[in-house]
Structure formats: structure tokens, C-alpha cells
Amino acid sequence: MALTMFGRAIRKIGVIGSGNIGPDIALHFSQNLYAHGVPVVVVDILQAALDAGSKKAESKMAKAVEKSVFKKDEANAIFKNMLFTTDYGKLSDANFVIEAAFERMDVKHKIFDQCQATCPKTAIFASNSSHMVPEEIFQKIENKGRCIVIHYFFPAERNIWVEVVSGKDTDPALVEYLMKFYEFIGKAPTLVKSRYGYAGSVIFEGLLLAAALTIEKGLANVKQADAIAQKALGMGVGPFTAHNLAGGNPITQQGLSEMHTKLMPWYRSPKILDDQVKSGKPWETAGKEEGVEYNPETYEAVSNRIMGAYFGMVCEIVESGITNIGDLEMALDVGLVMTSPFGMMNRIGVKKAFELVDAYAKENPGFKVAEILKKQAASGQPWKIPVVFREDKGNVALVKIRRPKVLNALNEEVFKQLREVFINIQKDPKIQGAVLTGFGTRAFVSGADIGMLALQKTPEEAEAFCLKSLSVLNLIENLGKPVVCAMNGLAFGGGNEMAMACSARIAKKGQKVFVAQPEPRLGIIPGNGGTQRLPRLIGMEKAWPILRNANPISSAQAKEIDLIQEEVEGDLIEVAIEWVNKILSGKVRVPQIKKDPIPVPSKLPEVDIGHLSRKIDSLLQRAILEGAKMTLEEGLKLEAKIFGECLLTQDMRIGMDNFLKNGPRVNANFVHK
Ligand SMILES: NC(=O)c1ccc[n+]([C@@H]2O[C@H](COP(=O)([O-])OP(=O)(O)OC[C@H]3O[C@@H](n4cnc5c(N)ncnc54)[C@H](O)[C@@H]3O)[C@@H](O)[C@H]2O)c1
């Protein structure tokens, strides 16, 4: 069997190296590809490393079963799909090989020599080096077009960031394929140009250096610097703890030394890192529950320096042109689990950020202040951080919402950028239609950002807030060019409302939990057209329970009731583009949302609303039934007004607070039952 997708077939995967990270990379492949019958082979020269790798994979799967991430039989199948061996011959039919052995050029050269002799001529060769550029790793490979660096992050089976680093000879079609492939298997890939350390390692290792220098300066000890960096940058764990977890000291020592000549002179291996590597011991960081004490002066002195170094590094990286603000902002959040830098600079003020970097550069010879930061600070403007991306595919613009951490939830920035993008599409004579989609495989749009909804203080404010985002949906609906929604995952609340504003909807096949209007669970009603467009699109009788009971329906059910036009098994985007062209040529007719009042049947189906608020349900019924008697335009305004009225109920506060505190699974204890 194989995974045949995006014009290629992956039949067998090889992972070379069963050390810290190799088994985790293999486990991720196996979790995502076992169902397609794609086996994963892990090769190492040491049997002991293979045994340890296999044991680690097995225990990670056992934990995943405990946490109900996988069922027991799935976990068994995933583990059995992996083979741990010293025999390179087992790679003779592997058509995608990724190397995760020692961070040494001679070792990587030897391994790929062996792969070239063993694997099919067209096999993809990737290295998970943390620093080395593809041009050097694959120097001796005949067909360099198939060679690339794919840089994973700890823990590789769960961390969704991968850097896709193409070399000057890498085939652009392979790069395009791998970007799609990695998104398909649940990663958030960013494309990075070839430069030593790429973006991720430079920041990961640079932060350890910045923290180490505060220690060498006598400002803090390891525990303090670790805890302060963690707090100041909102990191999952501090830089020293992260190095303990990833076993990264020797690799960082080597990396920082090379960056000294290759990137900027400030980078170097600090003495305390050299000593630590010599000792072979982990850093003495605080235990999980252990509090670390420091006074406010220590916090300020250390955090200012760490922020200065952080902002300075990311600006230098963007200025180098290897990546961009949008990618880095997303990647550092999901991959290094820390507050994204450009948003953070916007919050404290870019001028203040520049001052921190400037002060850092004055104290640290060889630290560069990027020109882009100087310019931005002088402009008095915040950084522009893209979350909506447009890519033109011939006459069709592909628009993608990308906020993977919150499953592409809608916030003000998303609406603002969607408005800009769609206005440009409307004006662009080369573009005849658009595809609207979300990043990844889990969600098209998970809904509106709940934090943003909870900020609305008065009914008038809430009504205005709805009308503002609604105007973006109205723009999409009345664009004058077809917009096909490619629903790559679930669409809840505002996600479904946005999809309904499109000319047609197609979805990834087999989604059990696909579409819902879950607003009543939060003590509100839909505020972006759900109560108006859904009955107009699928009829009042079918819309009635979906709107009132807040339960999700599957993609198969959505197709049955004509909410979507097609369930797609293959490349969703390709099919969506075909739909745009079919609509343009008149080959298909798509349902039009009626702009006039619609009939309401004399008897509507009974709906069991369970624990949901009766008060909110009565507001919801009013929006649906009164809206049906109006034009769409009037109905949408009425809905926004009634949405505002929800703020006058106790149940809205109860619903919102419950959601923010307990998440979507716990039922709110509404007053009006
Ligand atoms: N550890 C991390 O979190 C991390 C993150 C990103 C990238 N990386 C990169 O991944 C690679 C591996 O890192 P690691 O931390 O797992 O290293 P490691 O030293 O823990 O493991 C390397 C493994 O490679 C094996 N090996 C060496 N030569 C081999 C050969 N010729 N054939 C097969 N196996 C061979 C070794 O026996 C060892 O088990 C490095 O290039 C590193 O820079 C590591």
C-alpha cells in the first residue's frame, strides 16, 4: 500500500538514527501513515540505541492510550508498523528517507552515500540536521533535486513545527509536495531558505546563550535565569530545561560556535556551556513544583537582556530573508512554545523593543541591530503580522486562514485581513474566483475567538461587533466572483457561518464531527448570519434542530442535507479550484441563498435542548422565526441586535465563564432551565 497524494506515492519511510529524536520522528510517521499501509523502518548502527528507541516509542504509545489519544488496537498497529534494525538493506524499497544521526558532516555524508547505493533512484533524501545546509550535506549525491533538510523540534511526534529548508538544487516541485505532505500529516511546516542554523536553531540556541551571559555577568544563577526567561518570554519551559529535555548541549555548543563566524560575532559557546558539555551532566534547573526566588531588580536586569536578545535575533533573521514575520510568529508559538516576538513587540511598543535591542547591542559587542527594526521603530507603526495568506493559482486565488494553535479561530485581525484580501481579489482583473480554506487538517475554522466575544461589554457594543465581522462575510457573499469554501476540517460557529457566505462548500471526506452552531452552549446565539443563512440554504425544518440543539453533524450528513456540495477524498484544494472553474463555465449550478423572506412551516420538528438555557433558546427562536419573515439583509441586522440582547442575560456570563474555565466539554450550569 501507499499514501498517494499530491502527485506522489509514499510506500515506505526510512529514519536513520535511533538517538534522541529519530524514534520520535518515526513514531509520528507511523501514527499518521500506518492506516495507509506505509511501514516505517528505523536504522541505527547500534543495537542498544535501537532497543532504547523501540522501548521509548512503545512507552509513548502506552501513554497515548492512557490519555485516550489512541485506542489500544490502534496503538498496537502503530507500534507494529515500525521496524528497528541495523540492516540498511531494509531501506532498499524506501522512497522517503530522513536522517537523524550525529550532527557531523562526515557522518551525514557517509549515511547518504549508503542511501544512494541502497534506496531507489527517486527516493526523497531528507536530513533532520539542526544547522547544516542542504548544499553541504548532499554534496556527493548525484540527483540533488531530491535532497532537502526537514528540521523537526522536540518532541517530534507532538511538536507540529517543521522547517523545510530547500537547497539551491532542491527541485521546487519537491518543496511544494513536502509542504503539502507535512500539512497533511498534521505538521505546521515553514519554508526556510538555506542558511546555517535556519531560523529555529538560531533562536533556540541563541536564547540559551542570552540566558548564559546573564549568569556569566553575575546577574542570576542557572535556576533564576531559566525561570526568568521562561516567564518573560512565556515559554513552556526555560532555555536550560529545554536543553535538558532535548539532550541538546553538545549540539548547541557546536552550533553557537559556528554561528559566530557564519551569522554574527555575538554568537559563541559561552564558558558555562563548555563546562557543562565537559561534565556531561544536565543543567541544575528547578524541579516542577519548585519555586525560584529572585528580587524585582534581578528580574528586570535578566528579562530586559533576554528580550533584547530575542527581539534582536528574530529581526536579524527576518532581515536575512530566509523566512518572514508571519511564519516565524506562528512557528515560535507552536514550535518553541513561547510568546511570538512580533506580537510581543507590538504590545510593549516597537520603539521600546528597539530600545531593548539597542541597549543589548551596546553591552554585547558583535550583536547586530537589524535595519528593519530601526525603520519600524522610527515609523511609529506596529509590525504587520499576516494570518491570512493569498496564493494565486492561475485565475483562482487561494485564501488560507492560518492560526494552528487555535484551529484557525476568527479574531479581529483575521476579519481585517480577510477584508483586505477579498477587496484585492474583487479588484484584480486576473482573478476570476477564489477558494477559501483553513490551515491544517483538523479545522477549517473552529469558531470565533471566545476571548474576543467575552470582551463585549454592552448590547450595543456586541451588536456593532457582529455587524463589523458580518460585513466581511457579506463582502465574500457578494464578491461578484465565485468563492468555494474548501472545508479542510471542522467548521463550528463563525466557521460554518463563513462557509455559508461562500458560493459553494466542499469538505474533506469522512469527518465525523464537522459542522455545528454551538453558540447556545456558551449562552449566546449565532451572530454572523447562522440563524439567517442556514434556514435559507437548507430549509427551515432541517436548520431548526441544528441551530437549537448545538450538536455537531458529520460531513456525510452535511452532504445529505445539501449544506455542502461534495465530500472529497483526494486533494481538496485541487477539487475546489475545479469547482470554481465549473461554476464560472456554468457546468454546475450551486444553491443561491434566498435574499427574500422564506416560508416557515406551520409545524416545526420537536427539539430536545437538554441542559441549554431556555432564555437563550427563546432569543434564538425569535432570531430564526422573525428573521425568516424579513429580507436577508434585515434578518442579519435583527440577528446582530438579538445577539446583543444575550448580554442582558445571566446565562451569557455563565456560559462564557464556563467555557473559558472548563473548555467546551463541560456543560454550563445555566439559570434558565
Ligand atoms: N535532539 C533534538 O531534539 C534534535 C532536534 C532537531 C534536530 N536534531 C538533529 O537530529 C540529529 C540527531 O540528533 P539526536 O539528538 O537524536 O542525536 P543522538 O546523538 O542522540 O543520536 C544519533 C544516533 O545516530 C546513530 N548513528 C550514528 N551514525 C550512524 C550511521 N552511520 N547510521 C545509522 N545511525 C547512526 C547513533 O548511534 C545515535 O543513536 C542531529 O543532526 C541533530 O542536530 C536533534
The ligand as a Tripos MOL2 file, in Angstrom:
@<TRIPOS>MOLECULE
LIG
   44    48     1     0     0
SMALL
NO_CHARGES

@<TRIPOS>ATOM
      1 N1         17.6220   16.1500   19.8310 N.am      1 LIG1
      2 C1         16.8040   17.0190   19.2900 C.2       1 LIG1
      3 O1         15.8280   17.4700   19.9150 O.2       1 LIG1
      4 C2         17.0120   17.4530   17.8600 C.ar      1 LIG1
      5 C3         16.1160   18.3950   17.3120 C.ar      1 LIG1
      6 C4         16.2460   18.7450   15.9750 C.ar      1 LIG1
      7 C5         17.2640   18.2060   15.2170 C.ar      1 LIG1
      8 N2         18.1460   17.3370   15.7760 N.ar      1 LIG1
      9 C6         19.1950   16.7740   14.9150 C.3       1 LIG1
     10 O2         18.9050   15.3960   14.7110 O.3       1 LIG1
     11 C7         20.0990   14.6470   14.6090 C.3       1 LIG1
     12 C8         20.1000   13.5860   15.6980 C.3       1 LIG1
     13 O3         20.0590   14.1970   16.9620 O.3       1 LIG1
     14 P1         19.9400   13.3560   18.2960 P.3       1 LIG1
     15 O4         19.8420   14.3180   19.3880 O.co2     1 LIG1
     16 O5         18.9100   12.3100   18.1320 O.co2     1 LIG1
     17 O6         21.3860   12.6450   18.3080 O.3       1 LIG1
     18 P2         21.8650   11.4030   19.1370 P.3       1 LIG1
     19 O7         23.3190   11.5220   19.2830 O.co2     1 LIG1
     20 O8         21.0190   11.2190   20.3450 O.co2     1 LIG1
     21 O9         21.5360   10.1560   18.1840 O.3       1 LIG1
     22 C9         22.1790    9.9210   16.9600 C.3       1 LIG1
     23 C10        22.0270    8.4440   16.6090 C.3       1 LIG1
     24 O10        22.5840    8.2450   15.3050 O.3       1 LIG1
     25 C11        23.2130    6.9800   15.2890 C.3       1 LIG1
     26 N3         24.1800    6.8990   14.1900 N.ar      1 LIG1
     27 C12        25.3900    7.4650   14.1090 C.ar      1 LIG1
     28 N4         25.9640    7.1440   12.9350 N.ar      1 LIG1
     29 C13        25.0810    6.3770   12.2530 C.ar      1 LIG1
     30 C14        25.0930    5.7460   10.9940 C.ar      1 LIG1
     31 N5         26.1360    5.8040   10.1780 N.pl3     1 LIG1
     32 N6         23.9950    5.0480   10.6200 N.ar      1 LIG1
     33 C15        22.9300    4.9390   11.4510 C.ar      1 LIG1
     34 N7         22.8860    5.5050   12.6510 N.ar      1 LIG1
     35 C16        23.9460    6.2260   13.0590 C.ar      1 LIG1
     36 C17        23.8430    6.8760   16.6670 C.3       1 LIG1
     37 O11        24.1420    5.5330   17.0090 O.3       1 LIG1
     38 C18        22.7800    7.5050   17.5510 C.3       1 LIG1
     39 O12        21.9050    6.5320   18.0550 O.3       1 LIG1
     40 C19        21.2410   15.6550   14.7110 C.3       1 LIG1
     41 O13        21.6180   16.0490   13.4360 O.3       1 LIG1
     42 C20        20.5860   16.8070   15.4630 C.3       1 LIG1
     43 O14        21.2350   18.0280   15.1940 O.3       1 LIG1
     44 C21        18.0350   16.9350   17.0660 C.ar      1 LIG1
@<TRIPOS>BOND
     1     1     2 1
     2     2     3 2
     3     2     4 1
     4     4     5 ar
     5     4    44 ar
     6     5     6 ar
     7     6     7 ar
     8     7     8 ar
     9     8     9 1
    10     8    44 ar
    11     9    10 1
    12     9    42 1
    13    10    11 1
    14    11    12 1
    15    11    40 1
    16    12    13 1
    17    13    14 1
    18    14    15 2
    19    14    16 1
    20    14    17 1
    21    17    18 1
    22    18    19 2
    23    18    20 1
    24    18    21 1
    25    21    22 1
    26    22    23 1
    27    23    24 1
    28    23    38 1
    29    24    25 1
    30    25    26 1
    31    25    36 1
    32    26    27 ar
    33    26    35 ar
    34    27    28 ar
    35    28    29 ar
    36    29    30 ar
    37    29    35 ar
    38    30    31 1
    39    30    32 ar
    40    32    33 ar
    41    33    34 ar
    42    34    35 ar
    43    36    37 1
    44    36    38 1
    45    38    39 1
    46    40    41 1
    47    40    42 1
    48    42    43 1
@<TRIPOS>SUBSTRUCTURE
     1 LIG1         1 GROUP 0 **** ****
